[in-house]
Amino acid sequence: MIIQSRRIWVLNTWLEAQIEISEESGKIVRILPCGTENADLDFGERRILPGFIDVHTHGAYGFDTNDAEEEGLRNWTKNIVSEGVTGFLPTTITQSEEVLTKALRNVAKVVREGYEGAQILGIHFEGPYLDQTYKGAQPERFCVEPDLEQFKRYLEASEGLIRIVTIACEHDKDFRLTRFLREKGIVPSLGHSSATYEQAAMAFANGAGSITHTYNGMTAFHHREPGIVGAAFRFRNVFSEVICDGKHSAPVALNDFFAVKGPDFGVMITDALRVKGLPVGTQTLFGGNMIELQEDGSARLMEGGNLAGSTLKMNEGLRILVEKAGVPWQTAVNAATINPARLCGRDRKKGSIQAGKDADLVVLNDDYSVEATFVLGRRVF
């Protein structure tokens, strides 16, 4: 199959080109100059980008990862392609060991038995090893200190699918769990944490490789006490997530974040909840707390009104970064594609448009709406 456009994002620039896809392998065979072959699909001036990858998202369409419902997860993978997502990490929230074990087993079973739509590239295990001061919407009574033996049980339940673990490093004695994760090829990510700048620096030295939703759920930046946000800015080659809805972090803060992190280490996430895709006013439980979907698209705790998560779509996040936050195009695109692929260890196959890589593509209109999504060369939206 040949796909053509006069704007294909290849190696950080636009090419007038064709993409030849093997329908058998689902991979990109070669990139050709525009008009070389008869195109099966000609998208004209529409932008073709690598498919978006969301490494931190809890749910959508009434489903939450912790629900451990097969059909809910399958419905999510099938519909999330409408926003250009071709791969994602279902993300847990702090709960009892029983609930989390069931959630992990459910994801593993769906991956093993098959599903349609966006690919499940692993699991983001957010909690229960979090700090209670910065717990956010995480249920306090289930926040516990890192337990290596317990985590080994979680890893077994996931059938090895856990790719990222959010952890409050100040509670990880001798960085025991952090070092174990790094040895297993799993990324320890600092989040929901009271850590000082100095503690964060030691966590990075002992194997931590990312920061979870920078600015939110952590010690803030102060010019005399830089905190985790200061660590995110100082350690520029450490990946840092950021929620790009313009609400969890103002556009100016997003601009500052990407100005410091540059094009290679900032990672756009949605941190989306089950209320994404549901009507405004929907009320539901999240981590044991009641939340409500607001008119502005935010999800807030009904008690206290604090932000709980988002309903952001990845294509909308790209629009916000470029049009509202003034982030350079290359930096914004990388944050949604190759950077999350690198973070979860899938960049050899995903995250960019090159011969030999998976044909995961999103076609965008000029208003950032999604015209088409391809997963492994198959049009799924």
C-alpha positions in Angstrom: 0.0 0.0 0.0 1.2 3.5 -0.9 0.2 6.5 1.2 1.1 10.0 -0.1 1.1 13.6 1.2 3.0 16.8 0.5 3.6 17.1 4.3 5.1 13.9 5.9 7.1 14.4 9.1 10.4 12.6 8.5 13.6 13.2 10.5 12.3 16.5 12.0 11.3 18.1 8.7 8.4 18.0 6.2 8.9 15.9 3.0 6.7 15.7 0.0 6.7 11.9 -0.1 5.1 8.5 -0.3 5.2 5.9 2.4 5.2 2.3 1.1 3.7 -0.1 3.7 3.8 -3.9 3.8 0.3 -5.0 4.7 1.8 -8.4 5.6 4.3 -7.1 8.2 2.7 -3.8 9.1 6.0 -2.1 8.6 7.2 0.8 6.5 9.1 -0.7 3.5 10.5 2.6 2.1 10.0 6.3 1.7 9.7 7.6 -1.9 9.5 11.0 -3.5 6.0 12.2 -4.0 4.5 10.9 -7.2 6.9 8.1 -7.7 4.2 5.4 -7.6 0.4 5.4 -8.0 -0.8 6.2 -4.5 -3.6 4.1 -2.9 -4.3 7.0 -0.5 -3.4 10.6 -1.3 -3.9 12.9 1.6 -2.9 16.0 -0.3 -1.6 18.7 2.0 -2.7 17.0 5.2 0.0 16.4 7.7 1.2 12.8 8.3 2.9 12.2 11.6 4.1 9.2 13.6 1.3 7.8 15.7 0.9 9.4 19.2 2.0 7.4 22.3 0.5 8.2 25.7 2.5 6.7 28.5 0.3 7.9 31.3 -3.5 7.5 31.0 -5.9 5.8 33.4 -8.9 5.3 31.3 -11.7 6.6 29.1 -15.3 5.9 28.0 -16.4 4.8 31.4 -13.5 2.5 32.0 -10.6 2.7 34.4 -7.5 0.4 34.4 -8.3 -0.6 38.0 -11.7 -1.9 36.9 -10.1 -5.0 35.6 -12.8 -5.4 32.9 -11.7 -7.0 29.6 -14.4 -5.4 27.5 -13.8 -2.0 29.0 -10.1 -2.2 28.1 -10.9 -3.5 24.6 -13.4 -0.7 24.0 -10.7 1.8 25.1 -8.0 0.5 22.7 -10.6 0.5 19.9 -11.7 4.1 20.4 -8.6 5.9 21.5 -7.3 5.8 17.9 -9.8 8.6 17.1 -7.3 11.0 18.7 -4.4 9.6 16.8 -3.1 7.4 19.5 -1.4 4.2 18.2 0.2 3.0 21.4 -0.3 3.6 25.1 0.4 2.4 28.7 -2.8 1.7 30.7 -2.1 3.3 34.1 -3.1 2.2 37.5 -3.9 4.3 40.6 -3.1 3.4 44.2 -5.4 0.8 45.7 -5.2 -2.5 47.6 -2.9 -5.3 46.5 -6.0 -7.3 45.5 -7.4 -4.6 43.3 -4.0 -3.8 41.6 -3.3 -7.5 41.1 -6.6 -8.0 39.3 -6.0 -4.9 37.2 -2.5 -6.1 36.1 -3.8 -9.5 35.3 -6.6 -8.1 33.2 -4.2 -6.0 31.0 -2.0 -9.1 30.6 -4.9 -11.3 29.6 -6.2 -8.8 27.0 -2.7 -8.5 25.5 -2.4 -12.2 25.4 -5.8 -13.0 23.9 -6.0 -10.1 21.5 -7.8 -6.8 20.9 -8.3 -4.1 18.2 -7.1 -0.6 17.8 -4.2 1.1 19.6 -1.4 -1.1 20.9 -0.9 -1.7 24.6 2.8 -1.1 24.9 3.0 -2.0 28.6 1.7 -0.8 31.9 2.4 2.4 33.9 2.2 1.4 37.6 1.3 4.6 39.4 1.2 3.8 43.1 0.9 2.6 45.8 4.5 3.7 46.7 3.6 7.4 47.0 3.9 10.2 49.5 0.7 11.1 51.4 1.5 14.9 51.4 1.5 15.0 47.6 -1.0 12.1 47.0 -3.4 14.2 44.9 -6.4 12.1 44.0 -4.6 8.9 45.1 -6.4 7.3 48.1 -4.3 8.0 51.2 -5.0 4.8 53.1 -3.5 2.6 50.4 -0.3 4.7 50.0 2.5 2.5 51.4 6.3 2.4 51.5 8.1 0.7 48.6 8.1 -3.1 49.2 10.4 -5.0 46.8 8.8 -8.4 47.5 5.3 -7.1 47.0 6.4 -5.5 43.7 7.8 -8.8 42.5 4.3 -10.2 42.9 2.8 -7.3 40.9 5.4 -7.8 38.2 4.5 -11.5 38.0 0.8 -10.7 37.8 1.5 -8.3 34.9 3.3 -11.0 33.0 6.3 -8.6 32.7 4.3 -5.8 31.1 5.1 -3.1 33.7 7.3 -0.5 31.9 7.2 2.6 34.3 6.7 2.8 38.0 5.8 6.1 39.7 7.5 6.2 43.1 8.1 8.6 45.9 11.9 8.1 46.1 12.3 9.6 49.6 10.4 6.5 51.0 12.5 4.0 49.0 15.1 3.0 51.6 18.6 2.7 50.1 16.8 3.1 46.7 16.3 -0.6 46.8 13.2 -0.7 44.6 14.6 1.9 42.3 17.7 -0.1 41.7 15.7 -3.3 41.2 13.5 -1.6 38.6 16.5 -0.3 36.6 18.1 -3.8 36.6 14.8 -5.2 35.1 14.7 -2.5 32.4 11.7 -0.8 34.1 11.8 3.0 34.4 11.5 4.4 38.0 9.7 7.7 37.7 9.6 10.3 40.5 6.1 11.5 41.3 3.6 12.1 44.1 6.6 12.9 46.2 7.9 15.3 48.9 11.5 14.7 47.8 14.0 17.6 48.0 16.1 18.5 45.0 19.0 16.6 46.7 16.9 13.4 47.2 15.8 13.6 43.6 19.4 13.9 42.4 20.3 10.8 44.4 17.4 8.9 42.9 18.6 9.7 39.4 22.1 8.6 40.4 20.6 5.3 41.5 18.6 4.6 38.4 15.5 6.8 38.3 14.9 7.9 34.7 11.8 10.0 34.6 9.5 12.4 36.4 5.8 11.8 36.5 3.5 14.7 35.5 6.0 17.5 36.2 4.6 20.4 38.3 1.8 18.3 39.7 2.1 16.1 42.8 5.6 17.1 43.8 7.7 19.7 45.6 7.5 23.0 43.7 10.4 25.1 42.4 11.7 27.8 44.7 15.0 29.7 44.0 16.4 28.5 47.3 14.7 25.1 47.5 14.5 23.8 43.8 12.5 20.7 44.7 11.6 18.0 42.1 10.6 20.6 39.6 14.0 22.2 39.9 15.5 18.7 39.4 13.4 18.3 36.2 15.0 21.5 34.9 18.5 20.8 36.1 18.8 17.2 34.9 17.9 17.9 31.3 18.6 14.4 30.0 16.1 12.8 32.4 12.7 12.3 30.8 9.9 14.4 32.3 6.2 13.9 31.7 3.9 16.9 31.6 0.1 17.1 31.3 -0.6 19.3 28.2 -4.2 20.4 28.8 -3.4 24.0 29.7 -5.2 23.5 33.0 -2.8 21.3 35.1 0.0 23.6 33.9 -0.6 27.0 32.3 0.6 27.5 28.8 3.4 29.7 30.0 4.6 26.9 32.3 4.4 24.5 29.4 6.6 26.9 27.3 9.1 27.2 30.2 9.1 23.4 30.6 9.9 22.6 27.0 12.4 25.5 26.7 14.4 23.8 29.4 13.9 20.2 28.4 14.4 20.8 24.8 13.2 18.6 21.9 14.4 15.2 23.3 13.3 14.7 26.9 9.8 16.2 27.4 6.9 13.8 27.2 3.3 14.8 26.6 0.8 12.8 28.6 -3.0 13.1 29.1 -3.3 11.6 32.6 -6.9 11.0 31.3 -9.6 9.4 33.5 -12.7 7.3 32.8 -14.8 10.4 32.3 -13.0 11.2 29.0 -15.6 10.7 26.3 -18.5 11.0 28.7 -21.1 13.8 29.1 -20.3 17.0 31.1 -21.5 16.6 34.7 -20.7 12.9 34.8 -19.8 11.9 38.4 -17.9 8.7 39.2 -15.4 7.2 41.5 -11.6 7.5 40.9 -9.3 5.9 43.4 -12.1 5.9 46.0 -12.9 9.6 45.5 -15.9 11.1 43.7 -15.0 13.2 40.7 -17.1 15.3 38.3 -16.5 16.2 34.7 -16.5 20.0 34.3 -17.6 22.1 31.3 -14.0 23.1 30.7 -13.0 19.4 30.3 -11.3 19.1 33.6 -12.1 16.3 36.1 -12.2 17.6 39.7 -12.7 16.1 43.1 -16.2 16.8 44.3 -14.8 17.3 47.8 -12.5 20.3 47.7 -12.6 20.8 43.9 -9.0 20.0 43.2 -7.9 18.7 39.8 -8.0 14.9 39.7 -6.9 14.2 36.1 -7.8 15.2 32.7 -9.9 14.4 29.7 -7.3 15.6 27.3 -6.9 14.0 23.8 -3.4 13.7 22.4 -4.2 15.6 19.2 -5.7 18.4 21.3 -2.5 18.4 23.5 -0.4 19.0 20.4 -2.6 21.9 19.4 -2.3 23.5 22.8 1.5 23.1 22.8 1.9 24.7 19.4 -0.9 27.3 19.3 -1.2 28.3 22.9 2.1 27.6 24.6 4.2 28.6 21.6 6.3 25.4 21.7 8.3 24.7 18.5 6.7 22.2 16.2 9.6 19.7 16.4 9.6 19.8 20.2 5.8 19.4 20.4 5.7 16.5 18.0 8.6 14.7 19.6 6.9 15.0 23.0 3.9 13.0 21.6 5.9 10.4 19.5 9.6 9.5 19.7 10.2 10.7 23.3 7.5 8.5 24.9 8.7 5.7 22.6 12.2 6.1 23.9 10.9 6.3 27.5 9.1 3.0 27.4 11.9 1.3 25.3 10.0 1.0 22.0 11.8 3.5 19.9 13.5 0.9 17.7 10.1 0.1 16.2 7.9 3.1 17.0 7.9 6.9 17.3 9.1 8.0 13.9 8.5 7.5 10.2 11.4 5.5 8.8 11.9 2.5 6.7 11.8 -0.7 8.8 9.7 0.8 11.6 6.1 0.0 12.4 3.6 1.8 10.2 1.9 3.7 13.0 0.7 6.9 11.5 -1.8 9.7 12.2 -3.1 12.1 9.5 -4.0 15.5 10.8 -6.1 18.3 9.3 -4.8 21.9 9.8 -7.2 22.3 12.8 -5.4 19.3 14.5 -8.5 17.1 14.0 -7.7 13.5 13.1 -8.4 12.5 9.5 -7.0 9.0 9.8 -5.0 6.7 12.1 -3.0 3.6 11.0 -1.7 1.0 13.4 0.8 -1.5 11.9 -0.2 -0.3 8.5 -4.0 -1.0 9.0 -6.4 1.9 8.9 -8.2 1.8 12.2 -9.9 5.3 12.1 
